[in-house]
Amino acid sequence: MFEDIEILHLDAPITTMFALAIVNLGLLVWLKNGFPREWRLAGWALLDVRRIWQRSAEEAPRTGGVIIAHLQGVIALATISYACLNNILQGFALGAIIVFVRLFTVQALSRFTKLRLLIKESTDIDRHLRTWMAASVSVIAIFLSLRTQWHSDVGCSLLLSTWIFWSSFRVWRVFQTSIKRLSRYSFTFMYLCGLEILPTGFIILLVINSF
């Protein structure tokens, strides 16, 4: 009589979101143990950005660490997309678009010799802070996947707020760096508009239109 009735277990964990979070935390552990330079630079970007400006050539990250940091950002966006839209592929697509927009902007602004060092440092800061954004999203996602009622009530808003916080913090770090490298505040504002404000605004519009 009841064979065709689907039983919903409200306390069952959300397996997909939990798995994405575990994978991202696994990448974080791999980054810490396998690529200590990238891990150290991520710590400096968070706590003391001046060390990013002063680092030597020997402190440059390895390619593997850079790739892991990019993967962490994409998986974090896929996690947020799944929480808000129940769609992983849309999150991966959004992550790919963000990478493309930033790479295009960096290539365009790199034509100006005066901006090359600043762009390199800004790109590094973006990548390093992405590691902490991914870690924050993963920890919250694990909690939400085990507390489905919280996920239903505030999950999407909480994860989006986390992403907005780290994006704002990145803009602040880039602002500090641009003041260091550029001689005028007007140049700093123009640079922020070109590399941070306009691309970020474009990305936010994409996110809003996804709902």
C-alpha atoms as a printed R data frame, in Angstrom:
    type eleno elety resid chain resno      x      y       z
1   ATOM     1    CA   MET     A     1  0.000  0.000   0.000
2   ATOM     2    CA   PHE     A     2  2.808  2.399   0.866
3   ATOM     3    CA   GLU     A     3  5.448  1.044  -1.542
4   ATOM     4    CA   ASP     A     4  5.501  4.127  -3.819
5   ATOM     5    CA   ILE     A     5  5.575  6.740  -1.069
6   ATOM     6    CA   GLU     A     6  8.951  8.446  -0.720
7   ATOM     7    CA   ILE     A     7 10.116  8.758   2.878
8   ATOM     8    CA   LEU     A     8 12.018 11.952   3.669
9   ATOM     9    CA   HIS     A     9 14.551 11.700   6.465
10  ATOM    10    CA   LEU     A    10 14.881 15.259   7.736
11  ATOM    11    CA   ASP     A    11 17.854 14.404   9.937
12  ATOM    12    CA   ALA     A    12 19.798 12.571   7.203
13  ATOM    13    CA   PRO     A    13 23.005 14.333   6.146
14  ATOM    14    CA   ILE     A    14 23.161 16.061   2.770
15  ATOM    15    CA   THR     A    15 25.672 13.696   1.206
16  ATOM    16    CA   THR     A    16 26.701 15.747  -1.818
17  ATOM    17    CA   MET     A    17 27.465 18.927   0.101
18  ATOM    18    CA   PHE     A    18 29.239 16.922   2.800
19  ATOM    19    CA   ALA     A    19 31.396 15.191   0.168
20  ATOM    20    CA   LEU     A    20 32.352 18.480  -1.508
21  ATOM    21    CA   ALA     A    21 33.356 19.946   1.843
22  ATOM    22    CA   ILE     A    22 35.457 16.902   2.775
23  ATOM    23    CA   VAL     A    23 37.247 17.004  -0.591
24  ATOM    24    CA   ASN     A    24 38.039 20.695  -0.106
25  ATOM    25    CA   LEU     A    25 39.341 20.147   3.420
26  ATOM    26    CA   GLY     A    26 41.418 17.276   2.066
27  ATOM    27    CA   LEU     A    27 42.945 19.674  -0.469
28  ATOM    28    CA   LEU     A    28 43.658 22.073   2.396
29  ATOM    29    CA   VAL     A    29 45.575 19.365   4.281
30  ATOM    30    CA   TRP     A    30 47.436 18.447   1.081
31  ATOM    31    CA   LEU     A    31 48.348 22.089   0.531
32  ATOM    32    CA   LYS     A    32 49.626 22.453   4.100
33  ATOM    33    CA   ASN     A    33 51.745 19.300   4.068
34  ATOM    34    CA   GLY     A    34 52.768 19.054   0.425
35  ATOM    35    CA   PHE     A    35 53.273 22.691  -0.536
36  ATOM    36    CA   PRO     A    36 54.581 24.586   2.506
37  ATOM    37    CA   ARG     A    37 55.508 27.678   0.461
38  ATOM    38    CA   GLU     A    38 51.950 28.183  -0.773
39  ATOM    39    CA   TRP     A    39 50.645 27.526   2.733
40  ATOM    40    CA   ARG     A    40 53.055 30.046   4.248
41  ATOM    41    CA   LEU     A    41 52.102 32.661   1.663
42  ATOM    42    CA   ALA     A    42 48.414 32.056   2.384
43  ATOM    43    CA   GLY     A    43 49.100 32.758   6.049
44  ATOM    44    CA   TRP     A    44 50.905 35.987   5.197
45  ATOM    45    CA   ALA     A    45 48.049 37.143   2.953
46  ATOM    46    CA   LEU     A    46 45.705 36.659   5.895
47  ATOM    47    CA   LEU     A    47 47.799 38.067   8.749
48  ATOM    48    CA   ASP     A    48 50.645 40.191   7.354
49  ATOM    49    CA   VAL     A    49 50.329 41.248   3.721
50  ATOM    50    CA   ARG     A    50 53.655 43.105   3.924
51  ATOM    51    CA   ARG     A    51 55.436 39.740   3.786
52  ATOM    52    CA   ILE     A    52 53.829 39.162   0.393
53  ATOM    53    CA   TRP     A    53 55.408 42.402  -0.821
54  ATOM    54    CA   GLN     A    54 58.824 41.505   0.607
55  ATOM    55    CA   ARG     A    55 59.068 37.846  -0.353
56  ATOM    56    CA   SER     A    56 62.149 36.611  -2.183
57  ATOM    57    CA   ALA     A    57 62.348 34.472  -5.317
58  ATOM    58    CA   GLU     A    58 63.049 31.408  -3.143
59  ATOM    59    CA   GLU     A    59 59.651 31.882  -1.495
60  ATOM    60    CA   ALA     A    60 57.709 31.631  -4.753
61  ATOM    61    CA   PRO     A    61 55.020 28.909  -4.707
62  ATOM    62    CA   ARG     A    62 55.200 25.705  -6.728
63  ATOM    63    CA   THR     A    63 52.815 25.057  -9.596
64  ATOM    64    CA   GLY     A    64 51.059 22.226  -7.764
65  ATOM    65    CA   GLY     A    65 50.169 24.489  -4.865
66  ATOM    66    CA   VAL     A    66 48.780 27.106  -7.239
67  ATOM    67    CA   ILE     A    67 46.573 24.515  -8.958
68  ATOM    68    CA   ILE     A    68 45.259 23.242  -5.616
69  ATOM    69    CA   ALA     A    69 44.361 26.785  -4.536
70  ATOM    70    CA   HIS     A    70 42.399 27.321  -7.764
71  ATOM    71    CA   LEU     A    71 40.599 23.984  -7.326
72  ATOM    72    CA   GLN     A    72 39.639 24.943  -3.793
73  ATOM    73    CA   GLY     A    73 37.943 28.097  -5.042
74  ATOM    74    CA   VAL     A    74 35.992 26.270  -7.741
75  ATOM    75    CA   ILE     A    75 34.836 23.532  -5.341
76  ATOM    76    CA   ALA     A    76 33.801 26.160  -2.782
77  ATOM    77    CA   LEU     A    77 31.614 27.867  -5.392
78  ATOM    78    CA   ALA     A    78 30.151 24.501  -6.384
79  ATOM    79    CA   THR     A    79 29.316 23.921  -2.708
80  ATOM    80    CA   ILE     A    80 27.567 27.282  -2.443
81  ATOM    81    CA   SER     A    81 25.700 26.637  -5.685
82  ATOM    82    CA   TYR     A    82 24.508 23.259  -4.447
83  ATOM    83    CA   ALA     A    83 23.328 24.764  -1.157
84  ATOM    84    CA   CYS     A    84 21.423 27.580  -2.886
85  ATOM    85    CA   LEU     A    85 20.318 26.027  -6.168
86  ATOM    86    CA   ASN     A    86 20.768 22.285  -5.659
87  ATOM    87    CA   ASN     A    87 22.964 22.403  -8.774
88  ATOM    88    CA   ILE     A    88 26.675 21.509  -8.657
89  ATOM    89    CA   LEU     A    89 27.330 22.035 -12.364
90  ATOM    90    CA   GLN     A    90 26.148 25.627 -12.209
91  ATOM    91    CA   GLY     A    91 28.645 26.250  -9.414
92  ATOM    92    CA   PHE     A    92 31.503 24.760 -11.409
93  ATOM    93    CA   ALA     A    93 30.459 26.830 -14.429
94  ATOM    94    CA   LEU     A    94 30.359 29.996 -12.319
95  ATOM    95    CA   GLY     A    95 33.817 29.189 -10.960
96  ATOM    96    CA   ALA     A    96 35.161 28.772 -14.487
97  ATOM    97    CA   ILE     A    97 33.614 32.106 -15.526
98  ATOM    98    CA   ILE     A    98 35.192 33.857 -12.533
99  ATOM    99    CA   VAL     A    99 38.619 32.450 -13.428
100 ATOM   100    CA   PHE     A   100 38.168 33.510 -17.065
101 ATOM   101    CA   VAL     A   101 37.057 37.048 -16.161
102 ATOM   102    CA   ARG     A   102 39.981 37.536 -13.783
103 ATOM   103    CA   LEU     A   103 42.528 36.120 -16.243
104 ATOM   104    CA   PHE     A   104 41.189 38.354 -19.010
105 ATOM   105    CA   THR     A   105 41.360 41.417 -16.752
106 ATOM   106    CA   VAL     A   106 44.882 40.562 -15.594
107 ATOM   107    CA   GLN     A   107 46.100 40.083 -19.168
108 ATOM   108    CA   ALA     A   108 44.572 43.388 -20.245
109 ATOM   109    CA   LEU     A   109 46.062 45.399 -17.375
110 ATOM   110    CA   SER     A   110 49.447 43.656 -17.607
111 ATOM   111    CA   ARG     A   111 50.111 45.610 -20.792
112 ATOM   112    CA   PHE     A   112 50.871 48.593 -18.567
113 ATOM   113    CA   THR     A   113 54.437 48.165 -17.326
114 ATOM   114    CA   LYS     A   114 53.820 50.200 -14.180
115 ATOM   115    CA   LEU     A   115 51.093 47.799 -13.090
116 ATOM   116    CA   ARG     A   116 52.823 44.461 -13.667
117 ATOM   117    CA   LEU     A   117 54.249 43.971 -10.176
118 ATOM   118    CA   LEU     A   118 51.026 45.182  -8.572
119 ATOM   119    CA   ILE     A   119 48.942 42.834 -10.707
120 ATOM   120    CA   LYS     A   120 51.168 39.891  -9.809
121 ATOM   121    CA   GLU     A   121 50.867 40.629  -6.101
122 ATOM   122    CA   SER     A   122 47.107 41.182  -6.370
123 ATOM   123    CA   THR     A   123 46.685 37.877  -8.201
124 ATOM   124    CA   ASP     A   124 48.722 36.093  -5.534
125 ATOM   125    CA   ILE     A   125 46.648 37.645  -2.744
126 ATOM   126    CA   ASP     A   126 43.442 36.601  -4.501
127 ATOM   127    CA   ARG     A   127 44.672 33.017  -4.759
128 ATOM   128    CA   HIS     A   128 45.916 32.815  -1.172
129 ATOM   129    CA   LEU     A   129 42.717 34.230   0.330
130 ATOM   130    CA   ARG     A   130 40.704 31.818  -1.796
131 ATOM   131    CA   THR     A   131 42.224 29.053   0.335
132 ATOM   132    CA   TRP     A   132 40.734 30.547   3.503
133 ATOM   133    CA   MET     A   133 37.404 31.217   1.800
134 ATOM   134    CA   ALA     A   134 37.253 27.576   0.718
135 ATOM   135    CA   ALA     A   135 38.125 26.387   4.223
136 ATOM   136    CA   SER     A   136 35.395 28.562   5.779
137 ATOM   137    CA   VAL     A   137 32.794 27.411   3.258
138 ATOM   138    CA   SER     A   138 33.748 23.762   3.815
139 ATOM   139    CA   VAL     A   139 33.459 23.925   7.608
140 ATOM   140    CA   ILE     A   140 30.064 25.646   7.371
141 ATOM   141    CA   ALA     A   141 28.919 23.176   4.690
142 ATOM   142    CA   ILE     A   142 29.779 20.195   6.904
143 ATOM   143    CA   PHE     A   143 27.719 21.682   9.731
144 ATOM   144    CA   LEU     A   144 24.791 22.430   7.408
145 ATOM   145    CA   SER     A   145 24.907 18.974   5.831
146 ATOM   146    CA   LEU     A   146 24.511 17.423   9.285
147 ATOM   147    CA   ARG     A   147 21.838 19.915  10.406
148 ATOM   148    CA   THR     A   148 19.364 19.886   7.554
149 ATOM   149    CA   GLN     A   149 16.931 22.237   9.270
150 ATOM   150    CA   TRP     A   150 19.654 24.903   9.502
151 ATOM   151    CA   HIS     A   151 20.443 24.292   5.852
152 ATOM   152    CA   SER     A   152 16.819 24.858   4.898
153 ATOM   153    CA   ASP     A   153 16.494 28.023   6.990
154 ATOM   154    CA   VAL     A   154 19.790 29.906   6.621
155 ATOM   155    CA   GLY     A   155 22.204 27.689   4.677
156 ATOM   156    CA   CYS     A   156 22.288 29.643   1.427
157 ATOM   157    CA   SER     A   157 22.447 33.040   3.134
158 ATOM   158    CA   LEU     A   158 25.223 31.901   5.473
159 ATOM   159    CA   LEU     A   159 27.413 30.537   2.685
160 ATOM   160    CA   LEU     A   160 26.849 33.554   0.446
161 ATOM   161    CA   SER     A   161 27.700 35.861   3.345
162 ATOM   162    CA   THR     A   162 30.941 33.945   3.842
163 ATOM   163    CA   TRP     A   163 31.852 34.398   0.182
164 ATOM   164    CA   ILE     A   164 31.004 38.118   0.310
165 ATOM   165    CA   PHE     A   165 33.116 38.564   3.460
166 ATOM   166    CA   TRP     A   166 36.220 37.016   1.901
167 ATOM   167    CA   SER     A   167 35.670 38.923  -1.361
168 ATOM   168    CA   SER     A   168 35.502 42.183   0.604
169 ATOM   169    CA   PHE     A   169 38.609 41.261   2.585
170 ATOM   170    CA   ARG     A   170 40.423 40.537  -0.680
171 ATOM   171    CA   VAL     A   171 39.482 43.972  -2.018
172 ATOM   172    CA   TRP     A   172 40.877 45.503   1.186
173 ATOM   173    CA   ARG     A   173 44.178 43.637   0.820
174 ATOM   174    CA   VAL     A   174 44.446 44.647  -2.827
175 ATOM   175    CA   PHE     A   175 43.684 48.247  -1.835
176 ATOM   176    CA   GLN     A   176 46.556 48.145   0.677
177 ATOM   177    CA   THR     A   177 48.861 46.743  -1.986
178 ATOM   178    CA   SER     A   178 47.853 49.303  -4.603
179 ATOM   179    CA   ILE     A   179 48.531 52.171  -2.168
180 ATOM   180    CA   LYS     A   180 51.991 50.681  -1.626
181 ATOM   181    CA   ARG     A   181 52.785 50.387  -5.344
182 ATOM   182    CA   LEU     A   182 51.003 53.394  -6.858
183 ATOM   183    CA   SER     A   183 51.870 57.002  -6.139
184 ATOM   184    CA   ARG     A   184 48.365 58.514  -6.186
185 ATOM   185    CA   TYR     A   185 45.015 57.595  -4.717
186 ATOM   186    CA   SER     A   186 43.382 58.325  -8.069
187 ATOM   187    CA   PHE     A   187 45.528 55.624  -9.693
188 ATOM   188    CA   THR     A   188 44.639 53.283  -6.839
189 ATOM   189    CA   PHE     A   189 40.921 53.855  -7.381
190 ATOM   190    CA   MET     A   190 41.236 53.312 -11.135
191 ATOM   191    CA   TYR     A   191 43.169 50.110 -10.552
192 ATOM   192    CA   LEU     A   192 40.615 48.796  -8.072
193 ATOM   193    CA   CYS     A   193 37.805 49.541 -10.507
194 ATOM   194    CA   GLY     A   194 39.603 47.708 -13.291
195 ATOM   195    CA   LEU     A   195 40.775 44.630 -11.403
196 ATOM   196    CA   GLU     A   196 38.369 44.288  -8.478
197 ATOM   197    CA   ILE     A   197 35.179 46.371  -8.434
198 ATOM   198    CA   LEU     A   198 33.965 45.919 -12.021
199 ATOM   199    CA   PRO     A   199 34.786 42.171 -12.312
200 ATOM   200    CA   THR     A   200 33.319 41.523  -8.851
201 ATOM   201    CA   GLY     A   201 30.182 43.468  -9.803
202 ATOM   202    CA   PHE     A   202 29.878 41.375 -12.959
203 ATOM   203    CA   ILE     A   203 30.203 38.188 -10.907
204 ATOM   204    CA   ILE     A   204 27.588 39.358  -8.377
205 ATOM   205    CA   LEU     A   205 25.163 40.041 -11.237
206 ATOM   206    CA   LEU     A   206 25.750 36.499 -12.487
207 ATOM   207    CA   VAL     A   207 24.996 35.127  -9.037
208 ATOM   208    CA   ILE     A   208 21.830 37.230  -8.661
209 ATOM   209    CA   ASN     A   209 20.574 36.202 -12.099
210 ATOM   210    CA   SER     A   210 21.110 32.550 -11.172
211 ATOM   211    CA   PHE     A   211 18.305 32.696  -8.612
